[in-house]
């Protein structure tokens, strides 16, 4: 049975007009009253009818693109590529045809904000939602996501994952485009081992993120295969996917294990911080310590020396996600496609070869 605004008002013990004011945000309401109304909205899973209120089953011209950090090129490239497919090329007249309005939602990596944006998009009857980047590996959050995505799909919203593995327990997703993070990380570490490196430090991303786990697993698979897996916890430091984390984590890594000859970073931005930390210790790259990243972001080739990294086709993946969201492309068989990663060998890795 459809939940009405009157139902929410009764649950919150306020008038329908007050509920409307809270949801529209166009009139001051006491914070305690606002909280009571929003709690009732969540409890009843009330969906505010947007422009398509007269067509209960219709979707709007809105498409949401969820990113962890729009300032991070990893997300910016995918979001921009998806938006180019969703918004269309334009014909110079300013008239809209079959295009949709793409709105980028910046979650800041917050699981709560991720769910909030999905709720807002549900209320607006979004035509599609594209979720980019790795997912949080928390059972409670995964269960909440599965419920929310199922409700979006039931209302006609197309859901696409880009750079994110399938969500356990749901078939609501039209397609999941996943990056071969594990395979790319394994090949990167194999490259360092082939150069003669035996003591390799790893600056990992945040705990409980799928991308972090898959890349770290690939690295450790290569170390185990070469008989080099030992006190890996001592040569692994976790932190956010940003430059300052790479800097701080690498200083800590070099303090713990001054004999490391190579540092693998969780991504290229982290690798820049790692390079700064290595140089601050008076060490040369790659003569004393090799540094490698992941993603092949645009600045990686301009680093000095140019950064050895793993290339992910971010623009191509984002554009494909946009086409899938618009129904312009047939979903992959089984709903999931794994996108290959490519090793890019550059000047930041080389010595030490012994014997």
Secondary structure as UniProt FT lines:
FT   HELIX           5..12
FT   HELIX           16..24
FT   HELIX           31..44
FT   TURN            51..54
FT   TURN            56..57
FT   STRAND          62..67
FT   TURN            70..71
FT   HELIX           73..87
FT   STRAND          101..106
FT   TURN            108..109
FT   HELIX           111..123
FT   TURN            124..125
FT   STRAND          128..132
FT   HELIX           139..154
FT   TURN            155..156
FT   STRAND          158..162
FT   TURN            168..169
FT   STRAND          175..179
FT   HELIX           181..194
FT   TURN            195..196
FT   STRAND          200..204
FT   TURN            207..208
FT   HELIX           210..225
FT   TURN            226..227
FT   TURN            232..235
FT   STRAND          236..238
FT   HELIX           243..256
FT   TURN            258..259
FT   STRAND          262..265
FT   HELIX           268..280
FT   TURN            281..282
FT   TURN            285..288
FT   STRAND          290..292
FT   HELIX           298..302
FT   STRAND          308..312
FT   HELIX           314..326
FT   HELIX           333..335
FT   STRAND          336..339
FT   STRAND          341..344
FT   TURN            347..348
//
